[in-house]
Amino acid sequence: MWSIRIGCRWVSRQLDHLDRVHLIIDFGTECKNLLSRMLVPDSQLRAPMTEILHHPWTVKGFDAPPDNFIPYREPLQLPLDPEIVKKMTEFNLGSPDQIMQELESILRSEDYRHWEMAFRNRLAMQESKPRCAPERNRGIFEFYKRKSDMSCSPPTKQHEVYDPPCHPMISIYYLVREKIERERQEAQNIYQV
């Protein structure tokens, strides 16, 4: 975590100096803007995934933002699965007790609680919005309508309201859990054939 924060600060300082340094490759102002928003050391101020997906540099040359392939993940709840924590020891992160303690302290932290509450509120808000009629070809002037002018919202995939907190231990927990689920599914498929 410390090295990521230091790395982000270094890259952030380098981005500040990009205008003063002559580079052979010109990133362009949109790319520099996106990188500077992604590499903010403070996670509260860093660009969320939705901003990155809708940034002008990301959608340049496309009709819409790229598909989001981040799997939908519900916020973690206590108690954690000891089988997953035991598998996490294969990454040399410590003993199962140490890993469990660290994960529990993250889940009880004010930052995580704040994110979880914001996640639930965004999800509830999306579910309560009226749905639009099927998409039709819009005129050129309708493209420029403000979102607040629209009386309904298009259907939203659940992962569009998901903006996970960036903590390596939580990411590893999710990845290990998904790997265990995938292995169980593969084993079931073998027995069914």
Contact map, one row per residue, 1 for C-alpha under 8 A:
1111100000000000000000000000000000000000000000000000000000000000000000000000000000000000000000000000000000000000000000000000000000000000000000000000000000000000000000110000000000000000000000000
1111110000000000000000000000000000000000000000000000000000000000000000000000000000000000000000000000000000000000000000000000000000000000000000000000000000000000000000000000000000000000000000000
1111111000000000000000000000000000000000000000000000000000000000000000000000000000000000000000000000000000000000000000000000000000000000000000000000000000000000000000000000000000000000000000000
1111111100000000000000000000000000000000000000000000000000000000000000000000000000000000000000000000000000000000000000000000000000000000000000000000000000000000000000000000000000000000000000000
1111111110000000000000000000000000000000100000000000000000000000000000000000000000000000000000000000000000000000000000000000000000000000000000000000000000000000000000000000000000000000000000000
0111111111000000000000000000000000000000000000000000000000000000000000000000000000000000000000000000000000000000000000000000000000000000000000000000000000000000000000000000000000000000000000000
0011111111100000000000000000000000000000000000000000000000000000000000000000000000000000000000000000000000000000000000000000000000000000000000000000000000000000000000000000000000000000000000000
0001111111110000000000000000000000000011100000000000000000000000000000000000000000000000000000000000000000000000000000000000000000000000000000000000000000000000000000000000000000000000000000000
0000111111111000000000000000000000000011100000000000000000000000000000000000000000000000000000000000000000000000000000000000000000000000000000000000000000000000000000000000000000000000000000000
0000011111111100000000000000000000000000000000000000000000000000000000000000000000000000000000000000000000000000000000000000000000000000000000000000000000000000000000000000000000000000000000000
0000001111111110000000000000000000000010000000000000000000000000000000000000000000000000000000000000000000000000000000000000000000000000000000000000000000000000000000000000000000000000000000000
0000000111111111000000000000000000010011000000000000000000000000000000000000000000000000000000000000000000000000000000000000000000000000000000000000000000000000000000000000000000000000000000000
0000000011111111100000000000000000000000000000000000000000000000000000000000000000000000000000000000000000000000000000000000000000000000000000000000000000000000000000000000000000000000000000000
0000000001111111110000000000000000000000000000000000000000000000000000000000000000000000000000000000000000000000000000000000000000000000000000000000000000000000000000000000000000000000000000000
0000000000111111111000000000000100010000000000000000000000000000000000000000000000000000000000000000000000000000000000000000000000000000000000000000000000000000000000000000000000000000000000000
0000000000011111111000000000000000000000000000000000000000000000000000000000000000000000000000000000000000000000000000000000000000000000000000000000000000000000000000000000000000000000000000000
0000000000001111111110000000000000000000000000000000000000000000000000000000000000000000000000000000000000000000000000000000000000000000000000000000000000000000000000000000000000000000000000000
0000000000000111111111100000000000000000000000000000000000000000000000000000000000000000000000000000000000000000000000000000000000000000000000000000000000000000000000000000000000000000000000000
0000000000000011111111000000000000000000000000000000000000000000000000000000000000000000000000000000000000000000000000000000000000000000000000000000000000000000000000000000000000000000000000000
0000000000000000111111000000000000000000000000000000000000000000000000000000000000000000000000000000000000000000000000000000000000000000000000000000000000000000000000000000000000000000000000000
0000000000000000111111100000000000000000000000000000000000000000000000000000000000000000000000000000000000000000000000000000000000000000000000000000000000000000000000000000000000000000000000000
0000000000000000011111110000000000000000000000000000000000000000000000000000000000000000000000000000000000000000000000000000000000000000000000000000000000000000000000000000000000000000000000000
0000000000000000010011111100000000000000000000000000000000000000000000000000000000000000000000000000000000000000000000000000000000000000000000000000000000000000000000000000000000000000000000000
0000000000000000000001111100000000000000000000000000000000000000000000000000000000000000000000000000000000000000000000000000000000000000000000000000000000000000000000000000000000000000000000000
0000000000000000000000111110000000000000000000000000000000000000000000000000000000000000000000000000000000000000000000000000000000000000000000000000000000000000000000000000000000000000000000000
0000000000000000000000111111000000000000000000000000000000000000000000000000000000000000000000000000000000000000000000000000000000000000000000000000000000000000000000000000000000000000000000000
0000000000000000000000001111111100000000000000000000000000000000000000000000000000000000000000000000000000000000000000000000000000000000000000000000000000000000000000000000000000000000000000000
0000000000000000000000000111111100000000000000000000000000000000000000000000000000000000000000000000000000000000000000000000000000000000000000000000000000000000000000000000000000000000000000000
0000000000000000000000000011111110000000000000000000000000000000000000000000000000000000000000000000000000000000000000000000000000000000000000000000000000000000000000000000000000000000000000000
0000000000000000000000000011111111000000000000000000000110000000000000000000000000000000000000000000000000000000000000000000000000000000000000000000000000000000000000000000000000000000000000000
0000000000000000000000000011111111100000000000000000000010000000000000000000000000000000000000000000000000000000000000000000000000000000000000000000000000000000000000000000000000000000000000000
0000000000000010000000000011111111110000000000000000000000000000000000000000000000000000000000000000000000000000000000000000000000000000000000000000000000000000000000000000000000000000000000000
0000000000000000000000000000111111111000000000000000000000000000000000000000000000000000000000000000000000000000000000000000000000000000000000000000000000000000000000000000000000000000000000000
0000000000000000000000000000011111111100000000000001001010000000000000000000000000000000000000000000000000000000000000000000000000000000000000000000000000000000000000000000000000000000000000000
0000000000000000000000000000001111111110000000000000000000000000000000000000000000000000000000000000000000000000000000000000000000000000000000000000000000000000000000000000000000000000000000000
0000000000010010000000000000000111111111000000000000000000000000000000000000000000000000000000000000000000000000000000000000000000000000000000000000000000000000000000000000000000000000000000000
0000000000000000000000000000000011111111000001100000000000000000000000000000000000000000000000000000000000000000000000000000000000000000000000000000000000000000000000000000000000000000000000000
0000000000000000000000000000000001111111000001100001000000000000000000000000000000000000000000000000000000000000000000000000000000000000000000000000000000000000000000000000000000000000000000000
0000000110110000000000000000000000111111100001000000000000000000000000000000000000000000000000000000000000000000000000000000000000000000000000000000000000000000000000000000000000000000000000000
0000000110010000000000000000000000011111111011100000000000000000000000000000000000000000000000000000000000000000000000000000000000000000000000000000000000000000000000000000000000000000000000000
0000100110000000000000000000000000000011111001000000000000000000000000000000000000000000000000000000000000000000000000000000000000000000000000000000000000000000000000000000000000000000000000000
0000000000000000000000000000000000000001111111000000000000000000000000000000000000000000000000000000000000000000000000000000000000000000000000000000000000000000000000000000000000000000000000000
0000000000000000000000000000000000000001111111000000000000000000000000000000000000000000000000000000000000000000000000000000000000000000000000000000000000000000000001000000000000000000000000000
0000000000000000000000000000000000000000011111000000000000000000000000000000000000000000000000000000000000000000000000000000000000000000000000000000000000000000000000000000000000000000000000000
0000000000000000000000000000000000000001011111100000000000000000000000000000000000000000000000000000000000000000000000000000000000000000000000000000000000000000000000000000000000000000000000000
0000000000000000000000000000000000001111111111110000000000000000000000000000000000000000000000000000000000000000000000000000000000000000000000000000000000000000000000000000000000000000000000000
0000000000000000000000000000000000001101000011111011000000000000000000000000000000000000000000000000000000000000000000000000000000000000000000000000000000000000000000000000000000000000000000000
0000000000000000000000000000000000000000000001111111000000000000000000000000000000000000000000000000000000000000000000000000000000000000000000000000000000000000001000000000000000000000000000000
0000000000000000000000000000000000000000000000111111100000000000000000000000000000000000000000000000000000000000000000000000000000000000000000000000000000000000001000000000000000000000000000000
0000000000000000000000000000000000000000000000011111110000000000000000000000000000000000000000000000000000000000000000000000000000000000000000000000000000000001001000000000000000000000000000000
0000000000000000000000000000000000000000000000111111111000000000000000000000000000000000000000000000000000000000000000000000000000000000000000000000000000000000000000000000000000000000000000000
0000000000000000000000000000000001000100000000111111111001000000000000000000000000000000000000000000000000000000000000000000000000000000000000000000000000000000000000000000000000000000000000000
0000000000000000000000000000000000000000000000001111111001100000110000000000000000000000000000000000000000000000000000000000000000000000000000000000000000000000000000000000000000000000000000000
0000000000000000000000000000000000000000000000000111111101100000100000000000000000000000000000000000000000000000000000000000000000000000000000000000000000000000000000000000000000000000000000000
0000000000000000000000000000000001000000000000000011111111100000000000000000000000000000000000000000000000000000000000000000000000000000000000000000000000000000000000000000000000000000000000000
0000000000000000000000000000010000000000000000000000011111110000000000000000000000000000000000000000000000000000000000000000000000000000000000000000000000000000000000000000000000000000000000000
0000000000000000000000000000011001000000000000000000001111110000000000000000000000000000000000000000000000000000000000000000000000000000000000000000000000000000000000000000000000000000000000000
0000000000000000000000000000000000000000000000000001111111110000110000000000000000000000000000000000000000000000000000000000000000000000000000000000000000000000000000000000000000000000000000000
0000000000000000000000000000000000000000000000000000111111111111110000000000000000000000000000000000000000000000000000000000000000000000000000000000000000000000000000000000000000000000000000000
0000000000000000000000000000000000000000000000000000000111111100000000000000000000000000000000000000000000000000000000000000000000000000000000000000000000000000000000000000000000000000000000000
0000000000000000000000000000000000000000000000000000000000111110000000000000000000000000000000000000000000000000000000000000000000000000000000000000000000000000000000000000000000000000000000000
0000000000000000000000000000000000000000000000000000000000111111100000000000000000000000000000000000000000000000000000000000000000000000000000000000000000000000000000000000000000000000000000000
0000000000000000000000000000000000000000000000000000000000101111100000000000000000000000000000000000000000000000000000000000000000000000000000000000000000000000000000000000000000000000000000000
0000000000000000000000000000000000000000000000000000000000100111110000000000000000000000000000000000000000000000000000000000000000000000000000000000000000000000000000000000000000000000000000000
0000000000000000000000000000000000000000000000000000110001100111111000000000000000000000000000000000000000000000000000000000000000000000000000000000000000000000000000000000000000000000000000000
0000000000000000000000000000000000000000000000000000100001100001111100000000000000000000000000000000000000000000000000000000000000000000000000000000000000000000000000000000000000000000000000000
0000000000000000000000000000000000000000000000000000000000000000111110000000000000000000000000000000000000000000000000000000000000000000000000000000000000000000000000000000000000000000000000000
0000000000000000000000000000000000000000000000000000000000000000011111000000000000000000000000000000000000000000000000000000000000000000000000000000000000000011000000000000000000000000000000000
0000000000000000000000000000000000000000000000000000000000000000001111100000000000000000000000000000000000000000000000000000000000000000000000000000000000000000000000000000000000000000000000000
0000000000000000000000000000000000000000000000000000000000000000000111110000000000000000000000000000000000000000000000000000000000000000000000000000000000000010000000000000000000000000000000000
0000000000000000000000000000000000000000000000000000000000000000000011111000000000000000000000000000000000000000000000000000000000000000000000000000000000000010000000000000000000000000000000000
0000000000000000000000000000000000000000000000000000000000000000000001111100000000000000000000000000000000000000000000000000000000000000000000000000000000000110010000000000000000000000000000000
0000000000000000000000000000000000000000000000000000000000000000000000111110000000000000000000000000000000000000000000000000000000000000000000000000000000000010010000000000010000000000000000000
0000000000000000000000000000000000000000000000000000000000000000000000011111000000000000000000000000000000000000000000000000000000000000000000000000000000000000000000000000000000000000000000000
0000000000000000000000000000000000000000000000000000000000000000000000001111100000000000000000000000000000000000000100000000000000000000000000000000000000000000000000000000000000000000000000000
0000000000000000000000000000000000000000000000000000000000000000000000000111110100000000000000000000000000100000000000000000000000000000000000000000000000000000000000000000000000000000000000000
0000000000000000000000000000000000000000000000000000000000000000000000000011111100000000000000000000000000100000000000000000000000000000000000000000000000000000000000000000000000000000000000000
0000000000000000000000000000000000000000000000000000000000000000000000000001111100000000000000000000000100100000000000000000000000000000000000000000000000000000000000000000000000000000000000000
0000000000000000000000000000000000000000000000000000000000000000000000000000111110000000000000000000000000000000000000000000000000000000000000000000000000000000000000000000000000000000000000000
0000000000000000000000000000000000000000000000000000000000000000000000000001111111001000000000000001000000000000000000000000000000000000000000000000000000000000000000000000000000000000000000000
0000000000000000000000000000000000000000000000000000000000000000000000000000001111111000000000000000000000000000000000000000000000000000000000000000000000000000000000000000000000000000000000000
0000000000000000000000000000000000000000000000000000000000000000000000000000000111111100000000010000000000000000000000000000000000000000000000000000000000000000000000000000000000000000000000000
0000000000000000000000000000000000000000000000000000000000000000000000000000000011111110000000000000000000000000000000000000000000000000000000000000000000000000000000000000000000000000000000000
0000000000000000000000000000000000000000000000000000000000000000000000000000000011111111000000000000000000000000000000000000000000000000000000000000000000000000000000000000100110010000000000000
0000000000000000000000000000000000000000000000000000000000000000000000000000000111111111100000010011000000000000000000000000000000000000000000000000000000000000000000000000100000000000000000000
0000000000000000000000000000000000000000000000000000000000000000000000000000000001111111110000010000000000000000000000000000000000000000000000000000000000000000000000000000000000000000000000000
0000000000000000000000000000000000000000000000000000000000000000000000000000000000111111110000000000000000000000000000000000000000000000000000000000000000000000000000000000000100000000000000000
0000000000000000000000000000000000000000000000000000000000000000000000000000000000011111111110010010000000000000000000000000000000000000000000000000000000000000000000000001100100000000000000000
0000000000000000000000000000000000000000000000000000000000000000000000000000000000001111111111110010000000000000000000000000000000000000000000000000000000000000000000000000000000000000000000000
0000000000000000000000000000000000000000000000000000000000000000000000000000000000000111111110000000000000000000000000000000000000000000000000000000000000000000000000000000000000000000000000000
0000000000000000000000000000000000000000000000000000000000000000000000000000000000000001111110000000000000000000000000000000000000000000000000000000000000000000000000000000000000000000000000000
0000000000000000000000000000000000000000000000000000000000000000000000000000000000000001111111000000000000000000000000000000000000000000000000000000000000000000000000000000000000000000000000000
0000000000000000000000000000000000000000000000000000000000000000000000000000000000000001111111100010000000000000000000000000000000000000000000000000000000000000000000000000000000000000000000000
0000000000000000000000000000000000000000000000000000000000000000000000000000000000000000100111111110000000000000000000000000000000000000000000000000000000000000000000000000000000000000000000000
0000000000000000000000000000000000000000000000000000000000000000000000000000000000000000100011111110000000000000000000000000000000000000000000000000000000000000000000000000000000000000000000000
0000000000000000000000000000000000000000000000000000000000000000000000000000000001001101100001111111000000000000000000000000000000000000000000000000000000000000000000000000000000000000000000000
0000000000000000000000000000000000000000000000000000000000000000000000000000000000000000000001111111100000000000000000000000000000000000000000000000000000000000000000000000000000000000000000000
0000000000000000000000000000000000000000000000000000000000000000000000000000000000000000000001111111110000000000000000000000000000000000000000000000000000000000000000000000000000000000000000000
0000000000000000000000000000000000000000000000000000000000000000000000000000000000001001100011111111111000000000000000000000000000000000000000000000000000000000000000000000000000000000000000000
0000000000000000000000000000000000000000000000000000000000000000000000000000000100001000000000011111111100000000000000000000000000000000000000000000000000000000000000000000000000000000000000000
0000000000000000000000000000000000000000000000000000000000000000000000000000000000000000000000001111111110000000000000000000000000000000000000000000000000000000000000000000000000000000000000000
0000000000000000000000000000000000000000000000000000000000000000000000000000000000000000000000000111111111000000000000000000000000000000000000000000000000000000000000000000000000000000000000000
0000000000000000000000000000000000000000000000000000000000000000000000000000000000000000000000000011111111100000000000000000000000000000000000000000000000000000000000001100000000000000000000000
0000000000000000000000000000000000000000000000000000000000000000000000000000010000000000000000000001111111110000000000000000000000000000000000000000000000000000000000000000000000000000000000000
0000000000000000000000000000000000000000000000000000000000000000000000000000000000000000000000000000111111111000000000000000000000000000000000000000000000000000000000000000000000000000000000000
0000000000000000000000000000000000000000000000000000000000000000000000000000000000000000000000000000011111111001000000000000000000000000000000000000000000000000000000000000000000000000000000000
0000000000000000000000000000000000000000000000000000000000000000000000000001110000000000000000000000001111111001100000000000000000000000000000000000000000000000000000000000000000000000000000000
0000000000000000000000000000000000000000000000000000000000000000000000000000000000000000000000000000000111111101100000000000000000000000000000000000000000000000000000000000000000000000000000000
0000000000000000000000000000000000000000000000000000000000000000000000000000000000000000000000000000000011111111100000000000000000000000000000000000000000000000000000000000000000000000000000000
0000000000000000000000000000000000000000000000000000000000000000000000000000000000000000000000000000000000011111110000000000000000000000000000000000000000000000000000000000000000000000000000000
0000000000000000000000000000000000000000000000000000000000000000000000000000000000000000000000000000000000001111111000000000000000000000000000000000000000000000000000000000000000000000000000000
0000000000000000000000000000000000000000000000000000000000000000000000000000000000000000000000000000000001111111111100000000000000000000000000000000000000000000000010000000000000000000000000000
0000000000000000000000000000000000000000000000000000000000000000000000000000000000000000000000000000000000111111111110000000000000000000000000000000000000000000000000000000000000000000000000000
0000000000000000000000000000000000000000000000000000000000000000000000000000000000000000000000000000000000000111111111000000000000000000000000000000000000000000000000000000000000000000000000000
0000000000000000000000000000000000000000000000000000000000000000000000000000000000000000000000000000000000000011111111100000000000000000000000000000000000000000000110000000000000000000000000000
0000000000000000000000000000000000000000000000000000000000000000000000000010000000000000000000000000000000000001111111110000000000000000000000000000000000000000000000000000000000000000000000000
0000000000000000000000000000000000000000000000000000000000000000000000000000000000000000000000000000000000000000111111111000000000000000000000000000000000000000000000000000000000000000000000000
0000000000000000000000000000000000000000000000000000000000000000000000000000000000000000000000000000000000000000011111111100000000000000000000000000000000000000000000000000000000000000000000000
0000000000000000000000000000000000000000000000000000000000000000000000000000000000000000000000000000000000000000001111111110000000000000000000000000000000000000111000000000000000000000000000000
0000000000000000000000000000000000000000000000000000000000000000000000000000000000000000000000000000000000000000000111111111000000000000000000000000000000000000000000000000000000000000000000000
0000000000000000000000000000000000000000000000000000000000000000000000000000000000000000000000000000000000000000000011111111100000000000000000000000000000000000000000000000000000000000000000000
0000000000000000000000000000000000000000000000000000000000000000000000000000000000000000000000000000000000000000000001111111110000000000000000000000000000000000100000000000000000000000000000000
0000000000000000000000000000000000000000000000000000000000000000000000000000000000000000000000000000000000000000000000111111111000000000000000000000000000000100100000000000000000000000000000000
0000000000000000000000000000000000000000000000000000000000000000000000000000000000000000000000000000000000000000000000011111111100000000000000000000000000000000000000000000000000000000000000000
0000000000000000000000000000000000000000000000000000000000000000000000000000000000000000000000000000000000000000000000001111111110000000000000000000000000000000000000000000000000000000000000000
0000000000000000000000000000000000000000000000000000000000000000000000000000000000000000000000000000000000000000000000000111111110000000000000000000000000010000000000000000000000000000000000000
0000000000000000000000000000000000000000000000000000000000000000000000000000000000000000000000000000000000000000000000000011111110000000000000000000000000000000000000000000000000000000000000000
0000000000000000000000000000000000000000000000000000000000000000000000000000000000000000000000000000000000000000000000000001111111000000000000000000000000000000000000000000000000000000000000000
0000000000000000000000000000000000000000000000000000000000000000000000000000000000000000000000000000000000000000000000000000111111100000000000000000000110000000000000000000000000000000000000000
0000000000000000000000000000000000000000000000000000000000000000000000000000000000000000000000000000000000000000000000000000000111110000000000000000001110000000000000000000000000000000000000000
0000000000000000000000000000000000000000000000000000000000000000000000000000000000000000000000000000000000000000000000000000000011111000000000000000000111100000000000000000000000000000000000000
0000000000000000000000000000000000000000000000000000000000000000000000000000000000000000000000000000000000000000000000000000000001111110000000000000000111100000000000000000000000000000000000000
0000000000000000000000000000000000000000000000000000000000000000000000000000000000000000000000000000000000000000000000000000000000111110000000000000000000000000000000000000000000000000000000000
0000000000000000000000000000000000000000000000000000000000000000000000000000000000000000000000000000000000000000000000000000000000011111000000000000000000000000000000000000000000000000000000000
0000000000000000000000000000000000000000000000000000000000000000000000000000000000000000000000000000000000000000000000000000000000011111100000000000000000000000000000000000000000000000000000000
0000000000000000000000000000000000000000000000000000000000000000000000000000000000000000000000000000000000000000000000000000000000000111110000000000000000000000000000000000000000000000000000000
0000000000000000000000000000000000000000000000000000000000000000000000000000000000000000000000000000000000000000000000000000000000000011111000000000000000000000000000000000000000000000000000000
0000000000000000000000000000000000000000000000000000000000000000000000000000000000000000000000000000000000000000000000000000000000000001111101100000000000000000000000000000000000000000000000000
0000000000000000000000000000000000000000000000000000000000000000000000000000000000000000000000000000000000000000000000000000000000000000111111100000000000000000000000000000000000000000000000000
0000000000000000000000000000000000000000000000000000000000000000000000000000000000000000000000000000000000000000000000000000000000000000011111110000000000000000000000000000000000000000000000000
0000000000000000000000000000000000000000000000000000000000000000000000000000000000000000000000000000000000000000000000000000000000000000001111111000000000000000000000000000000000000000000000000
0000000000000000000000000000000000000000000000000000000000000000000000000000000000000000000000000000000000000000000000000000000000000000011111111000000000000000000000000000000000000000000000000
0000000000000000000000000000000000000000000000000000000000000000000000000000000000000000000000000000000000000000000000000000000000000000011111111000000000000000000000000000000000000000000000000
0000000000000000000000000000000000000000000000000000000000000000000000000000000000000000000000000000000000000000000000000000000000000000000111111100000000000000000000000000000000000000000000000
0000000000000000000000000000000000000000000000000000000000000000000000000000000000000000000000000000000000000000000000000000000000000000000011111110110000000000000000000000000000000000000000000
0000000000000000000000000000000000000000000000000000000000000000000000000000000000000000000000000000000000000000000000000000000000000000000000011111110000000000000000000000000000000000000000000
0000000000000000000000000000000000000000000000000000000000000000000000000000000000000000000000000000000000000000000000000000000000000000000000001111110000000000000000000000000000000000000000000
0000000000000000000000000000000000000000000000000000000000000000000000000000000000000000000000000000000000000000000000000000000000000000000000000111111000000000000000000000000000000000000000000
0000000000000000000000000000000000000000000000000000000000000000000000000000000000000000000000000000000000000000000000000000000000000000000000001111111000000000000000000000000000000000000000000
0000000000000000000000000000000000000000000000000000000000000000000000000000000000000000000000000000000000000000000000000000000000000000000000001111111110000000000000000000000000000000000000000
0000000000000000000000000000000000000000000000000000000000000000000000000000000000000000000000000000000000000000000000000000000001000000000000000001111110000000000000000000000000000000000000000
0000000000000000000000000000000000000000000000000000000000000000000000000000000000000000000000000000000000000000000000000000000011110000000000000000011111000000000000000000000000000000000000000
0000000000000000000000000000000000000000000000000000000000000000000000000000000000000000000000000000000000000000000000000000000011110000000000000000011111100000000000000000000000000000000000000
0000000000000000000000000000000000000000000000000000000000000000000000000000000000000000000000000000000000000000000000000000000000110000000000000000000111110000000000000000000000000000000000000
0000000000000000000000000000000000000000000000000000000000000000000000000000000000000000000000000000000000000000000000000000000000110000000000000000000011111000000000000000000000000000000000000
0000000000000000000000000000000000000000000000000000000000000000000000000000000000000000000000000000000000000000000000000000010000000000000000000000000001111101000000000000000000000000000000000
0000000000000000000000000000000000000000000000000000000000000000000000000000000000000000000000000000000000000000000000000000000000000000000000000000000000111111100000000000000000000000000000000
0000000000000000000000000000000000000000000000000000000000000000000000010000000000000000000000000000000000000000000000000010000000000000000000000000000000011111110000000000000000000000000000000
0000000000000000000000000000000000000000000000000000000000000000000101111000000000000000000000000000000000000000000000000000000000000000000000000000000000001111111000000000000000000000000000000
0000000000000000000000000000000000000000000000000100000000000000000100000000000000000000000000000000000000000000000000000000000000000000000000000000000000011111111000000000000000000000000000000
0000000000000000000000000000000000000000000000000000000000000000000000000000000000000000000000000000000000000000000000100110000000000000000000000000000000001111111000000000000000000000000000000
0000000000000000000000000000000000000000000000000000000000000000000000011000000000000000000000000000000000000000000000100000000000000000000000000000000000000111111100000000000000000000000000000
0000000000000000000000000000000000000000000000011100000000000000000000000000000000000000000000000000000000000000000000100000000000000000000000000000000000000011111110000000000000000000000000000
0000000000000000000000000000000000000000000000000000000000000000000000000000000000000000000000000000000000000000001000000000000000000000000000000000000000000000011111000000000000000000000000000
0000000000000000000000000000000000000000000000000000000000000000000000000000000000000000000000000000000000000001001000000000000000000000000000000000000000000000001111100000000000000000000000000
0000000000000000000000000000000000000000001000000000000000000000000000000000000000000000000000000000000000000000000000000000000000000000000000000000000000000000000111110110000000000000000000000
1000000000000000000000000000000000000000000000000000000000000000000000000000000000000000000000000000000000000000000000000000000000000000000000000000000000000000000011111110000000000000000000000
1000000000000000000000000000000000000000000000000000000000000000000000000000000000000000000000000000000000000000000000000000000000000000000000000000000000000000000001111111000000000000000000000
0000000000000000000000000000000000000000000000000000000000000000000000000000000000000000000000000000001000000000000000000000000000000000000000000000000000000000000000111111100000000000000000000
0000000000000000000000000000000000000000000000000000000000000000000000000000000000000000000000000000001000000000000000000000000000000000000000000000000000000000000001111111110000000000000000000
0000000000000000000000000000000000000000000000000000000000000000000000000000000000000000000000000000000000000000000000000000000000000000000000000000000000000000000001111111111000000000000000000
0000000000000000000000000000000000000000000000000000000000000000000000000000000000000001000000000000000000000000000000000000000000000000000000000000000000000000000000011111111100000000000000000
0000000000000000000000000000000000000000000000000000000000000000000000000000000000011001000000000000000000000000000000000000000000000000000000000000000000000000000000001111111110000000000000000
0000000000000000000000000000000000000000000000000000000000000000000000001000000000000000000000000000000000000000000000000000000000000000000000000000000000000000000000000111111111000000000000000
0000000000000000000000000000000000000000000000000000000000000000000000000000000000000000000000000000000000000000000000000000000000000000000000000000000000000000000000000011111111100000000000000
0000000000000000000000000000000000000000000000000000000000000000000000000000000000010011000000000000000000000000000000000000000000000000000000000000000000000000000000000001111111110000000000000
0000000000000000000000000000000000000000000000000000000000000000000000000000000000010000000000000000000000000000000000000000000000000000000000000000000000000000000000000000111111111000000000000
0000000000000000000000000000000000000000000000000000000000000000000000000000000000000000000000000000000000000000000000000000000000000000000000000000000000000000000000000000011111111100000000000
0000000000000000000000000000000000000000000000000000000000000000000000000000000000000000000000000000000000000000000000000000000000000000000000000000000000000000000000000000001111111110000000000
0000000000000000000000000000000000000000000000000000000000000000000000000000000000010000000000000000000000000000000000000000000000000000000000000000000000000000000000000000000111111111000000000
0000000000000000000000000000000000000000000000000000000000000000000000000000000000000000000000000000000000000000000000000000000000000000000000000000000000000000000000000000000011111111100000000
0000000000000000000000000000000000000000000000000000000000000000000000000000000000000000000000000000000000000000000000000000000000000000000000000000000000000000000000000000000001111111110000000
0000000000000000000000000000000000000000000000000000000000000000000000000000000000000000000000000000000000000000000000000000000000000000000000000000000000000000000000000000000000111111111000000
0000000000000000000000000000000000000000000000000000000000000000000000000000000000000000000000000000000000000000000000000000000000000000000000000000000000000000000000000000000000011111111100000
0000000000000000000000000000000000000000000000000000000000000000000000000000000000000000000000000000000000000000000000000000000000000000000000000000000000000000000000000000000000001111111110000
0000000000000000000000000000000000000000000000000000000000000000000000000000000000000000000000000000000000000000000000000000000000000000000000000000000000000000000000000000000000000111111111000
0000000000000000000000000000000000000000000000000000000000000000000000000000000000000000000000000000000000000000000000000000000000000000000000000000000000000000000000000000000000000011111111100
0000000000000000000000000000000000000000000000000000000000000000000000000000000000000000000000000000000000000000000000000000000000000000000000000000000000000000000000000000000000000001111111110
0000000000000000000000000000000000000000000000000000000000000000000000000000000000000000000000000000000000000000000000000000000000000000000000000000000000000000000000000000000000000000111111111
0000000000000000000000000000000000000000000000000000000000000000000000000000000000000000000000000000000000000000000000000000000000000000000000000000000000000000000000000000000000000000011111111
0000000000000000000000000000000000000000000000000000000000000000000000000000000000000000000000000000000000000000000000000000000000000000000000000000000000000000000000000000000000000000001111111
0000000000000000000000000000000000000000000000000000000000000000000000000000000000000000000000000000000000000000000000000000000000000000000000000000000000000000000000000000000000000000000111111
0000000000000000000000000000000000000000000000000000000000000000000000000000000000000000000000000000000000000000000000000000000000000000000000000000000000000000000000000000000000000000000011111
